[in-house]
Amino acid sequence: MSDVGEVRGCRIPKDLYYSVDDHTWVRLNEDGTVTVGMTDVAQNLAGPVLHAKVKKVGLTRARGKPIGTVESAKWVGPIKTPVSGEIVEVNEKLAEDPQLLNRDPYGEGWVVKMKPTNWDEEVKDLVTGEEAVEKYREKVEREDIKACDHIE
Amino acid sequence: MEDLEGKKILVIQTHGVDTPTRTYSPVYYAIAAAAMEMDVMIWFTMNGTNQLRKGEAEKIELKPGSGVTLKTLLDQALDAGVKLSVCQQSMDLWDMKPEDLIDGVKILGATSIIDLALEADHVMYF
């Protein structure tokens, strides 16, 4: 993937939509569902993830509600969905190997797939492309977030 | 697993700065419960009260060199929506006045804790 922005070593693929304040990303799939995950910046802030608990298929979540929780040695917190909708698939692999979130946050470390219920409106509050990279750059610099570590 | 959203957890912390290794986990569990959408309060009493004095929690580091202090966790707890409250009577024992407390802590009396314990779905006592 060539079109990836970078902020202090943290990767920001430009084809995704982001909720920068919640450190989440959304990919719009061809079948109308969306895939949601945590960003590279989020995995870096959390450090190596020890446990990831994801909500169940069939659950409807409003924007901003947790779709799961993540814990590391120094941090525990929710992953908040940037879009409202029904969870139609969860990444079962995270239970076995939570550090997929660290190693491949935009790929194998995805969290849930959802059927969005208000995408056309909610997408207006997300950022993508170069704008996403710039928004992230502002946040990382404003909050002086440390450079991204990538574990193998 | 049933959905835990809205369940009430009351964490009672009786340990303070004199026993640093006993201070972290209760706060961490409270943050975890809040992340799981529960309604969480930590009640600090007995020796637990003294960690809420301004400047004290910063001195307790989770792991030497980690840069993560008890204050980091207390701030995380407040950000996560955990309510922090302290026993009024125990503040007297430590000669603490309301202005000595870190921001975000509510002072409650003994009868309140009994009400809170009765209302909670679960009480965790440390």
Interface residues (C-beta under 8 A of the other chain):
Chain A: K53 L59 K65 P66 T69 E71 K74 W75 V76 G77 P78
Chain B: D3 Y28 I31 A32 A35 M36 E37 L62 S66 V68 Q76 A80
